Every structure is written in C-alpha cells, then in structure tokens.
C-alpha cells in the first residue's frame, strides 16, 4: 500500500483481502473517489484520520475488518461522522438522516492510531494460522480481488480477467506470496492509469515480449 504515496492522482483503489492494517499512505491520494478495503486487518477506526482530508472520497468499503466491531450502528455512525461526504458505505447508500444522526451517535476522530509493529501486506507469523482460515482467505481473495480488478480494467477499456486465469496460483505458494502477487497485479493496473499513450505503448511492447518468453519457457518445460 506504500505505493499510494506516489499516486496522488489515483481515483480508485482496490486492496480487499490483503492484510492491510495502516491507511497512512492513502492521505496523499487527494483525487481518490473510491476505496475498497474489505476483509483486511484494520483494527482501529482511528485509521479514518488519514481519510478525513480526502475531498473527493465518495465510496468506501470497509466491512469485515476488526475495526467494525460488534456494534454495526456505532461503526457506521462513526465512519459517517468523520467522512460526511461519503455517498456509499459498504455498498449501502448514505442518507441525509444518517448524516444527521452520526453527529449524535458517532465518535469524532481527532488523532491517528498508535503505531503497530505489523507490516502491511504480510504480517509476521504468530503460529496461530489454521488450514480453515487459509482456505477462507484464498476464496475471499479470489472473489473480492477479481471483482475489483475487473472494475479497474473496465475503466481502462480492457477486457475482464477470466476467473480461471485469475485463480491460477501454484498450490506450493504460501498465503503471503499469493497476496504479494495480487498486490503486484493491482499496483500495475493502478499505475497504468497514470500513463499517457506513449507510456501505454511501451508497456504493451514490454508485456508482449515478456509473454512470448514465458510461453516459450512453458513449451520447453513440456
């Protein structure tokens, strides 16, 4: 997610199911209008502090993070009190009545959260992971990231990625490697929006050469 510090003009960011815990890099994205962060490791609503000064943010998807807590009303009211310009939160339209109620029921966030030792993307192993949680993460990663990656590709005028192509992970990959691979894909798609026609042509030529090399290697291995 640190790449976002270098993307001040980015408008849509999709980082669902990526173990993200710190939103500080996003405060540089002044043109950000849509932010998708479902099922990450955001533990504190104080992370909203970094989004409060994003003037164009209209869509936020933050559900299934630890910060949502056990009280959905308090969670929603707190988000709306601090981000009153939102038009949609967690795929649900924001109403004028909610914005008024948020001033009463929501908590005002005035400071960033305390720093944590966990790094974004691949937290240190605690030894508590289970096969069940890994399987759930794989499924959620595919469903959420495929949907949101294709949203970006549609905006770029590109064809959607087929499900069978998107899910072609090696079973020997670790969970962290899968997340890193998906982060790279999303980062490339995000960066492409910053390129002009000449830059896109260079990318196209480079990808073509790389694809030919990969296919040649696959044929040799067969």
MARMAR-16695 format. One record per residue (C-alpha): x, y, z negated. Coordinates in steps of 0.5 Angstrom, whole numbers. Each point is the difference from the previous one (the first is absolute). Layout:
<nodes>
+-------+-------+-------+
!     X !     Y !     Z !
+-------+-------+-------+
!     X !     Y !     Z !
...
+-------+-------+-------+
</nodes>
This chain:
<nodes>
+-------+-------+-------+
!     X !     Y !     Z !
+-------+-------+-------+
!     0 !     0 !     0 !
!     6 !     5 !    -1 !
!     0 !     0 !     8 !
!    -6 !     5 !    -1 !
!     4 !     6 !    -3 !
!     3 !     0 !     7 !
!    -7 !     0 !     4 !
!    -3 !     7 !    -2 !
!    -5 !     0 !     6 !
!    -3 !    -7 !    -1 !
!    -7 !     0 !     0 !
!    -2 !    -8 !    -2 !
!     4 !    -4 !    -5 !
!    -2 !    -8 !    -1 !
!     4 !    -3 !    -5 !
!    -5 !    -5 !    -3 !
!     3 !    -6 !    -4 !
!     7 !     2 !     0 !
!     2 !     0 !    -8 !
!     0 !     8 !     0 !
!     0 !     3 !    -6 !
!     2 !     7 !     1 !
!    -3 !     5 !     4 !
!     5 !     6 !    -1 !
!     3 !    -1 !     7 !
!    -7 !     2 !     3 !
!     0 !     7 !    -3 !
!     4 !     2 !     6 !
!    -6 !    -2 !     5 !
!    -3 !     7 !     1 !
!    -4 !    -3 !     6 !
!    -3 !    -6 !    -3 !
!    -7 !    -1 !     1 !
!    -1 !    -8 !    -1 !
!     4 !    -4 !    -5 !
!    -2 !    -8 !    -1 !
!     4 !    -3 !    -7 !
!    -5 !    -5 !    -1 !
!     3 !    -6 !    -5 !
!     7 !     3 !    -2 !
!     3 !     1 !    -6 !
!    -2 !     7 !    -2 !
!    -1 !    -1 !    -8 !
!    -2 !     8 !    -2 !
!    -5 !     5 !     3 !
!     5 !     5 !    -1 !
!     3 !    -2 !     6 !
!    -5 !     4 !     3 !
!     4 !     6 !    -2 !
!     4 !    -1 !     6 !
!    -6 !     0 !     5 !
!    -3 !     7 !    -3 !
!     3 !     4 !     4 !
!    -1 !    -3 !     7 !
!    -5 !     5 !     3 !
!    -3 !    -5 !     6 !
!    -1 !    -6 !    -4 !
!    -7 !    -3 !     1 !
!     0 !    -7 !     0 !
!     3 !    -4 !    -6 !
!     0 !    -8 !    -1 !
!     3 !    -1 !    -7 !
!    -4 !    -6 !    -2 !
!     3 !    -7 !    -3 !
!     5 !     4 !    -4 !
!     2 !    -1 !    -7 !
!    -2 !     8 !    -1 !
!    -7 !    -1 !     2 !
!    -1 !    -4 !    -7 !
!    -7 !    -3 !    -3 !
!    -4 !     7 !     1 !
!    -2 !     1 !     7 !
!    -3 !     6 !    -1 !
!     5 !     3 !    -4 !
!     5 !    -2 !     5 !
!    -4 !     3 !     6 !
!    -1 !     7 !    -4 !
!     7 !     1 !    -2 !
!     2 !    -1 !     7 !
!    -5 !     5 !     3 !
!     1 !     5 !    -6 !
!     8 !     0 !     3 !
!    -2 !    -1 !     7 !
!    -6 !     4 !     1 !
!     1 !     1 !     8 !
!    -1 !    -8 !     1 !
!    -6 !    -2 !     4 !
!     1 !    -7 !    -1 !
!     3 !    -4 !    -5 !
!     1 !    -8 !     0 !
!    -5 !     0 !     6 !
!    -5 !     4 !    -3 !
!    -2 !     7 !     2 !
!     0 !     5 !    -6 !
!    -6 !     4 !    -1 !
!     0 !     7 !    -3 !
!    -4 !    -3 !    -6 !
!     6 !    -4 !    -2 !
!     5 !     6 !     1 !
!    -4 !     4 !    -5 !
!     0 !    -6 !    -5 !
!     7 !    -1 !     1 !
!     1 !     7 !    -3 !
!    -3 !    -3 !    -7 !
!     2 !    -8 !     0 !
!     6 !     1 !     4 !
!     7 !     1 !    -3 !
!     5 !     5 !     2 !
!     7 !    -2 !     2 !
!     5 !     5 !    -1 !
!     6 !    -3 !     0 !
!     4 !    -6 !     4 !
!     0 !    -7 !    -4 !
!     6 !    -2 !    -3 !
!     6 !    -4 !     4 !
!     0 !    -7 !     0 !
!     5 !    -5 !     2 !
!    -3 !    -4 !     5 !
!     2 !     2 !     7 !
!    -6 !     1 !     6 !
!    -1 !    -6 !     4 !
!     4 !    -6 !    -3 !
!    -1 !     1 !    -8 !
!     5 !    -4 !    -4 !
!    -2 !    -7 !    -1 !
!    -3 !    -2 !    -7 !
!     0 !    -7 !     1 !
!    -8 !     0 !    -1 !
!    -2 !    -1 !     7 !
!    -4 !    -5 !     2 !
!    -2 !    -4 !     6 !
!    -7 !     2 !     0 !
!     2 !     8 !     0 !
!     5 !    -1 !     5 !
!    -6 !    -3 !     5 !
!    -4 !     5 !    -2 !
!     5 !     6 !     2 !
!     1 !    -4 !     6 !
!    -7 !     0 !     2 !
!    -1 !     7 !    -2 !
!     6 !     3 !     3 !
!    -2 !    -3 !     7 !
!    -8 !     2 !    -1 !
!     2 !     7 !    -2 !
!     6 !     2 !     4 !
!    -3 !    -3 !     6 !
!    -6 !     4 !     0 !
!     4 !     7 !    -2 !
!     6 !    -2 !     5 !
!    -5 !     0 !     6 !
!    -3 !     6 !    -2 !
!     6 !     4 !     1 !
!     1 !    -4 !     6 !
!    -7 !     2 !     3 !
!     2 !     8 !    -2 !
!     7 !    -1 !     4 !
!    -4 !    -3 !     6 !
!     3 !    -7 !    -1 !
!    -4 !    -7 !     0 !
!    -1 !    -3 !    -6 !
!     4 !    -6 !    -3 !
!    -3 !    -6 !     0 !
!    -1 !    -4 !    -6 !
!     4 !    -6 !     2 !
!     6 !     5 !     2 !
!     0 !     4 !    -7 !
!     0 !    -6 !    -4 !
!     6 !    -4 !     3 !
!     4 !     0 !    -7 !
!     5 !    -5 !    -1 !
!    -2 !    -5 !    -6 !
!     7 !     1 !    -2 !
!    -1 !     7 !    -1 !
!     0 !     3 !    -7 !
!    -6 !     4 !    -2 !
!     5 !     6 !     0 !
!     2 !    -1 !     7 !
!    -7 !     0 !     2 !
!    -1 !     7 !    -3 !
!     6 !     3 !     3 !
!    -1 !    -3 !     7 !
!    -7 !     3 !     0 !
!     2 !     7 !    -3 !
!     5 !     0 !     6 !
!    -5 !    -1 !     5 !
!    -5 !     5 !    -4 !
!     6 !     5 !     0 !
!     2 !    -1 !     7 !
!    -8 !     2 !     2 !
!     0 !     6 !    -4 !
!     7 !     2 !     3 !
!    -3 !     0 !     7 !
!    -5 !     5 !    -2 !
!     6 !     5 !    -1 !
!     3 !    -2 !     7 !
!    -1 !     4 !     7 !
!    -1 !    -3 !     7 !
!     8 !    -1 !     1 !
!     1 !    -3 !    -7 !
!    -6 !    -5 !     1 !
!     3 !    -2 !     7 !
!     7 !    -1 !    -4 !
!    -4 !    -4 !    -5 !
!    -4 !    -4 !     6 !
!     7 !    -2 !     3 !
!     3 !    -2 !    -6 !
!    -5 !    -4 !    -2 !
!     0 !    -4 !     7 !
!     7 !    -1 !    -1 !
!    -1 !    -3 !    -7 !
!    -6 !    -4 !     2 !
!     4 !    -3 !     6 !
!     6 !    -2 !    -4 !
!    -5 !    -3 !    -6 !
!    -4 !    -4 !     6 !
!     7 !    -3 !     3 !
!     2 !    -2 !    -7 !
!    -6 !    -4 !    -1 !
!     1 !    -3 !     6 !
!     7 !    -2 !    -1 !
!    -2 !    -3 !    -7 !
!    -6 !    -4 !     3 !
+-------+-------+-------+
</nodes>
